[in-house]
Amino acid sequence: MAIPVLTAGFGEGHNAAARAVAEALTRLSPDAPPTVARDLFEEAYGPERFGRQRRLYLDLANRAPLLWAGVYHALDRLPLVALGLPFLGPVARRLDDALEARPRVIVSTYPLYPHLLARRFRRDDPARPAVITVVTDSLSVNRVWHGAESDVWVAPNEPTAAVLVRQGVPPAKVRALGFPVNRRLRAPAAEPAARPRVLLMLNPGRRDAVALARAVAACDVDLTVTVGRDADFRSAVEAALGPRAAVVGWTDRLPELMLAHDLILTKAGGATTHEAVAANIPLVFTQVIPGQEAGNARLVVEGGGGAYGLTPAAAAAAVDAAFADGRRRWLGWRRALAGLGDPLGADRVASLALELDQARRESRSAMRAAS
């Protein structure tokens, strides 16, 4: 029986973690059916309607960050999730479909699924699967993550595990197993070249994105800029930079692209931040969405592994400072990152899920024998 791995595309961190865990489960249990990460929101509402919901969230976070900060704070402090669950009937029905096979364990990388499971099962129901909640943000942990029962909460690092405990999660249920990242990030990063190589992961939703690219392109570095799927945005960036940078559209080779560079400039999303940390690649944060991303950035900057560059001028200055004086600052960042994470989180989460699955199998067999 495959272990369901559930995600939702409201932020790439949820999806990236789910895909990595699903891959690890398939690899570590070759005799079981392949595990595929499932987005029950997209399944329930369809790609078009869900795409509109996702764009609404992204536009709010990117273009009205103070308003999003208020929403995030309200979710943290008020029982909004409980009020909203009755309106998620299509998602609940998809979850019921996933439960028809009576899975013994469920892995969730999105915080709402444990809330839906809590409506479906009593805590002492023997049919209730064990729930592993994989927290995909560091330090800034919204209480929605632990507002419903889980058997284990997986934190991406020890500082975040400590935050969960301070917020009231029982210490015995918190495991700092690491953020589940793509297995390809286990390959060693390229050795530093004579001319620094910088990867700028440009957010099309940012109003000054082209100005940011132009400012960084003026630094004495070999620059690669990723622009996503938007063809018009790509054309604007290429016109602004000319031959000063390589511009890359959507790619499924992002882990290899990250490993080929010395420094990454990006917004402080859960996926990119933790992937760079796992690969030991220093970061400059060009955007931090209030709430969930603030802690990701703090993890790196306060941990000594990078810097903020929240305006085009500040980003260019951070790049110049990183590689000045024989790369002294960049070398310090890389040494600090070595203690913040590693690329083995997905295997640890998958191993935990398989252990719980075996324990539940034995428990259910014992109950059947006793009856």
C-alpha positions as CSV (number, residue, x, y, z in Angstrom):
1,M,0.0,0.0,0.0
2,A,1.4,3.4,-1.0
3,I,1.6,6.0,1.7
4,P,-0.4,9.1,0.6
5,V,1.7,12.3,0.4
6,L,-0.5,15.4,0.3
7,T,0.3,18.9,-0.8
8,A,-1.3,22.1,-2.1
9,G,0.2,24.5,-4.6
10,F,-0.2,27.6,-2.5
11,G,3.6,28.1,-2.4
12,E,6.2,25.9,-4.0
13,G,7.7,24.8,-0.7
14,H,4.7,22.5,-0.1
15,N,5.0,20.9,-3.5
16,A,8.8,20.6,-3.5
17,A,8.8,18.9,-0.1
18,A,6.0,16.5,-1.1
19,R,7.7,15.5,-4.3
20,A,10.9,14.8,-2.5
21,V,9.2,12.7,0.1
22,A,7.2,10.8,-2.5
23,E,10.4,10.1,-4.5
24,A,12.2,8.8,-1.3
25,L,9.2,6.6,-0.4
26,T,9.2,5.0,-3.8
27,R,13.0,4.5,-3.7
28,L,13.1,3.1,-0.1
29,S,10.1,0.8,-0.6
30,P,10.6,-0.7,-4.1
31,D,8.1,-3.5,-3.5
32,A,5.2,-1.0,-2.8
33,P,3.3,0.9,-5.5
34,P,5.0,4.1,-6.5
35,T,4.2,7.1,-4.4
36,V,2.9,10.2,-6.1
37,A,2.4,13.6,-4.3
38,R,-1.3,14.6,-4.6
39,D,-2.6,18.1,-4.6
40,L,-6.2,17.5,-3.4
41,F,-7.1,21.2,-3.9
42,E,-6.2,21.1,-7.6
43,E,-7.9,17.7,-8.0
44,A,-11.1,19.1,-6.3
45,Y,-11.4,22.4,-8.2
46,G,-9.7,21.5,-11.5
47,P,-6.6,23.2,-12.9
48,E,-8.3,26.3,-14.2
49,R,-10.3,27.2,-11.0
50,F,-7.4,26.2,-8.8
51,G,-5.1,28.3,-10.9
52,R,-7.2,31.3,-10.3
53,Q,-7.2,30.6,-6.5
54,R,-3.4,30.2,-6.6
55,R,-2.9,33.5,-8.6
56,L,-5.1,35.3,-6.1
57,Y,-2.9,34.2,-3.2
58,L,0.3,35.0,-5.1
59,D,-0.9,38.5,-6.2
60,L,-2.0,39.3,-2.6
61,A,1.4,38.2,-1.2
62,N,3.5,39.9,-3.9
63,R,1.5,43.1,-4.5
64,A,-0.1,43.8,-1.2
65,P,2.4,42.3,1.4
66,L,1.0,44.4,4.3
67,L,-2.5,43.1,3.6
68,W,-1.1,39.5,3.4
69,A,0.7,40.1,6.7
70,G,-2.6,40.9,8.3
71,V,-4.2,37.8,6.9
72,Y,-1.3,35.7,8.1
73,H,-1.5,37.2,11.6
74,A,-5.3,36.5,11.7
75,L,-4.7,32.9,10.7
76,D,-2.2,32.6,13.5
77,R,-4.4,34.1,16.2
78,L,-8.0,33.5,15.2
79,P,-10.0,30.3,14.6
80,L,-10.4,31.1,10.9
81,V,-9.5,27.6,9.7
82,A,-12.3,26.0,11.7
83,L,-14.7,28.5,10.2
84,G,-13.5,27.9,6.7
85,L,-13.4,24.1,6.7
86,P,-17.1,23.6,6.0
87,F,-16.5,25.4,2.7
88,L,-13.9,22.9,1.6
89,G,-16.4,20.1,0.8
90,P,-14.8,19.3,-2.6
91,V,-11.4,18.9,-1.0
92,A,-12.8,16.8,1.9
93,R,-14.4,14.5,-0.7
94,R,-11.1,14.0,-2.4
95,L,-9.6,13.2,0.9
96,D,-12.3,10.6,1.5
97,D,-11.3,9.1,-1.8
98,A,-7.7,8.9,-0.7
99,L,-8.8,7.2,2.6
100,E,-10.8,4.5,0.9
101,A,-7.7,2.3,0.8
102,R,-7.4,2.7,4.6
103,P,-3.8,4.0,4.6
104,R,-2.0,3.5,7.8
105,V,0.0,6.7,7.5
106,I,-0.5,10.0,5.7
107,V,2.3,12.6,5.1
108,S,1.0,16.2,4.8
109,T,3.2,19.1,3.6
110,Y,0.2,21.5,3.8
111,P,-1.3,22.5,7.1
112,L,-5.0,22.2,6.3
113,Y,-5.1,18.4,5.7
114,P,-4.7,17.5,9.4
115,H,-7.6,19.8,10.2
116,L,-9.8,17.9,7.6
117,L,-8.6,14.6,9.0
118,A,-9.6,15.7,12.5
119,R,-13.2,16.3,11.3
120,R,-13.2,12.9,9.7
121,F,-11.8,10.7,12.6
122,R,-12.0,10.7,16.4
123,R,-8.6,10.7,18.0
124,D,-9.0,7.1,19.3
125,D,-10.5,5.8,16.1
126,P,-8.5,2.7,15.1
127,A,-9.1,3.4,11.4
128,R,-7.4,6.8,11.8
129,P,-4.1,6.9,9.9
130,A,-1.0,8.2,11.6
131,V,-0.4,11.8,10.4
132,I,3.1,13.2,9.7
133,T,3.0,17.0,9.2
134,V,6.0,18.3,7.4
135,V,6.4,22.0,8.3
136,T,7.8,23.8,5.3
137,D,8.8,27.2,6.8
138,S,11.6,28.0,9.3
139,L,11.2,30.1,12.5
140,S,8.0,31.9,11.5
141,V,5.6,29.0,12.2
142,N,1.9,29.9,11.9
143,R,-0.2,28.1,14.5
144,V,-2.3,26.7,11.7
145,W,0.4,24.1,11.4
146,H,-0.4,22.5,14.8
147,G,-4.0,23.5,15.3
148,A,-5.1,19.9,14.6
149,E,-3.7,16.6,15.8
150,S,-0.7,15.0,14.2
151,D,1.4,12.1,15.4
152,V,4.6,13.8,14.4
153,W,5.6,17.3,13.3
154,V,8.7,17.4,11.2
155,A,10.7,20.6,11.5
156,P,13.3,21.7,8.9
157,N,15.9,22.4,11.6
158,E,16.5,22.5,15.3
159,P,15.6,26.2,15.8
160,T,12.2,25.7,14.2
161,A,11.6,22.6,16.3
162,A,12.3,24.8,19.4
163,V,9.7,27.3,18.1
164,L,7.1,24.5,17.7
165,V,7.7,23.4,21.3
166,R,7.5,26.9,22.6
167,Q,4.1,27.2,20.9
168,G,2.8,24.2,22.8
169,V,3.5,21.2,20.6
170,P,4.6,18.2,22.8
171,P,8.4,17.8,22.5
172,A,8.0,14.1,22.0
173,K,6.0,14.7,18.8
174,V,8.6,17.1,17.2
175,R,11.4,15.8,15.0
176,A,14.0,18.1,13.4
177,L,14.6,15.8,10.4
178,G,15.4,18.5,7.8
179,F,13.5,20.0,4.9
180,P,12.8,17.4,2.2
181,V,14.8,18.5,-0.9
182,N,15.3,17.1,-4.3
183,R,17.7,14.1,-4.3
184,R,19.8,15.8,-7.1
185,L,21.0,18.4,-4.6
186,R,23.2,15.7,-3.0
187,A,25.7,16.3,-5.8
188,P,28.6,18.5,-4.8
189,A,28.3,22.2,-5.8
190,A,30.8,23.3,-8.5
191,E,34.1,24.5,-7.3
192,P,34.3,28.4,-7.4
193,A,35.4,29.8,-10.7
194,A,37.8,32.7,-11.2
195,R,34.8,34.9,-12.0
196,P,31.9,34.5,-9.5
197,R,28.8,32.9,-10.8
198,V,25.5,34.3,-9.6
199,L,22.0,32.9,-10.1
200,L,19.2,35.5,-9.9
201,M,15.8,33.8,-9.5
202,L,13.6,36.6,-10.6
203,N,10.0,36.9,-9.4
204,P,7.7,38.1,-12.3
205,G,5.2,39.4,-9.7
206,R,7.7,41.9,-8.4
207,R,7.1,45.5,-9.8
208,D,10.8,46.3,-10.0
209,A,12.0,42.9,-11.3
210,V,13.6,44.2,-14.4
211,A,15.4,47.0,-12.5
212,L,16.7,44.4,-10.1
213,A,18.1,42.3,-12.9
214,R,19.7,45.3,-14.5
215,A,21.4,46.3,-11.2
216,V,22.8,42.9,-10.6
217,A,24.0,42.6,-14.2
218,A,26.2,45.6,-13.6
219,C,28.2,43.6,-11.0
220,D,31.5,41.9,-12.1
221,V,30.0,38.4,-12.2
222,D,28.8,35.8,-14.6
223,L,25.0,36.1,-14.2
224,T,22.2,33.7,-14.9
225,V,18.6,34.9,-14.5
226,T,15.6,32.6,-14.3
227,V,12.3,34.1,-15.3
228,G,9.7,31.3,-15.3
229,R,7.1,30.6,-17.9
230,D,6.0,34.2,-18.8
231,A,7.2,34.8,-22.3
232,D,6.5,38.6,-22.2
233,F,8.4,38.9,-19.0
234,R,11.4,37.0,-20.4
235,S,11.4,39.2,-23.4
236,A,11.5,42.3,-21.2
237,V,14.4,40.9,-19.1
238,E,16.4,39.9,-22.2
239,A,15.9,43.3,-23.8
240,A,17.1,45.0,-20.6
241,L,20.2,42.8,-20.1
242,G,21.3,42.0,-23.6
243,P,24.5,39.9,-23.6
244,R,25.3,40.7,-19.9
245,A,23.4,37.6,-18.6
246,A,22.0,34.2,-19.6
247,V,18.2,34.3,-19.3
248,V,16.5,30.9,-18.6
249,G,12.8,30.2,-18.8
250,W,11.0,27.4,-17.0
251,T,13.3,24.4,-16.4
252,D,13.1,21.1,-14.6
253,R,16.9,21.2,-14.1
254,L,16.8,23.8,-11.3
255,P,18.8,21.7,-8.8
256,E,21.7,21.4,-11.3
257,L,21.4,25.1,-12.1
258,M,21.7,26.0,-8.4
259,L,24.7,23.7,-7.9
260,A,26.5,25.4,-10.9
261,H,26.5,28.8,-9.1
262,D,28.3,30.4,-6.2
263,L,25.5,32.7,-4.9
264,I,21.8,32.7,-5.3
265,L,19.6,35.8,-5.2
266,T,15.9,34.9,-4.6
267,K,12.8,35.6,-2.6
268,A,12.7,33.8,0.7
269,G,10.4,31.0,-0.3
270,G,10.5,27.8,1.7
271,A,11.6,25.6,-1.2
272,T,14.4,27.7,-2.6
273,T,15.7,28.8,0.8
274,H,16.0,25.3,2.2
275,E,17.3,23.8,-1.1
276,A,20.1,26.4,-1.1
277,V,20.9,25.7,2.5
278,A,20.9,21.9,1.9
279,A,23.3,22.5,-1.0
280,N,25.5,24.9,1.0
281,I,25.0,27.8,-1.5
282,P,24.9,31.3,0.1
283,L,21.9,33.5,-0.4
284,V,20.9,37.1,-0.9
285,F,17.2,37.7,-0.3
286,T,15.7,40.1,-2.7
287,Q,12.1,39.8,-1.4
288,V,10.6,38.6,1.8
289,I,6.9,38.1,2.0
290,P,5.7,39.0,5.6
291,G,4.8,36.0,7.7
292,Q,6.0,32.6,6.5
293,E,9.0,33.9,4.5
294,A,10.3,36.1,7.3
295,G,11.6,33.2,9.3
296,N,13.2,31.5,6.3
297,A,15.3,34.7,5.7
298,R,16.1,35.0,9.4
299,L,17.4,31.4,9.5
300,V,20.0,32.2,6.9
301,V,20.9,35.8,7.7
302,E,21.0,35.4,11.4
303,G,22.8,32.1,11.0
304,G,25.5,33.9,9.0
305,G,24.8,32.3,5.6
306,G,23.7,35.3,3.6
307,A,22.3,38.8,3.5
308,Y,19.3,40.9,2.5
309,G,19.2,42.8,-0.7
310,L,15.6,44.1,-0.8
311,T,16.1,46.8,-3.4
312,P,18.0,46.7,-6.7
313,A,20.8,48.8,-5.3
314,A,21.0,46.8,-2.0
315,A,21.1,43.5,-4.0
316,A,23.9,44.7,-6.2
317,A,25.8,46.0,-3.1
318,A,25.4,42.6,-1.4
319,V,26.8,40.8,-4.4
320,D,29.8,43.1,-4.6
321,A,30.5,42.8,-0.9
322,A,30.2,39.0,-1.1
323,F,33.1,38.6,-3.5
324,A,35.3,41.5,-2.3
325,D,38.6,41.0,-0.5
326,G,39.2,37.5,-2.0
327,R,35.6,36.4,-1.3
328,R,36.1,36.8,2.4
329,R,32.4,37.4,3.1
330,W,31.2,34.7,0.8
331,L,33.5,32.1,2.3
332,G,32.1,33.0,5.8
333,W,28.6,32.6,4.5
334,R,29.4,29.2,3.1
335,R,31.0,28.0,6.3
336,A,28.0,29.1,8.3
337,L,25.5,27.3,6.0
338,A,27.2,24.0,6.7
339,G,25.6,23.9,10.1
340,L,22.1,24.9,9.0
341,G,21.0,21.9,6.9
342,D,21.7,19.0,4.6
343,P,20.0,17.3,1.7
344,L,18.9,14.1,3.6
345,G,15.6,15.3,5.0
346,A,13.4,13.5,2.4
347,D,15.0,10.1,3.3
348,R,14.5,10.8,7.0
349,V,10.8,11.6,6.6
350,A,10.3,8.6,4.3
351,S,12.0,6.3,6.8
352,L,9.9,7.7,9.6
353,A,6.7,7.1,7.5
354,L,7.7,3.5,6.8
355,E,8.4,2.9,10.5
356,L,5.0,4.2,11.5
357,D,3.4,2.2,8.7
358,Q,4.9,-1.0,10.0
359,A,3.9,-0.2,13.5
360,R,0.3,0.5,12.5
361,R,0.2,-2.7,10.4
362,E,1.3,-4.8,13.4
363,S,-1.2,-2.9,15.7
364,R,-4.1,-3.5,13.3
365,S,-3.1,-7.2,12.9
366,A,-3.0,-7.6,16.7
367,M,-6.5,-6.0,17.0
368,R,-7.9,-8.3,14.4
369,A,-6.4,-11.3,16.1
370,A,-7.8,-10.3,19.4
371,S,-11.3,-9.9,18.1
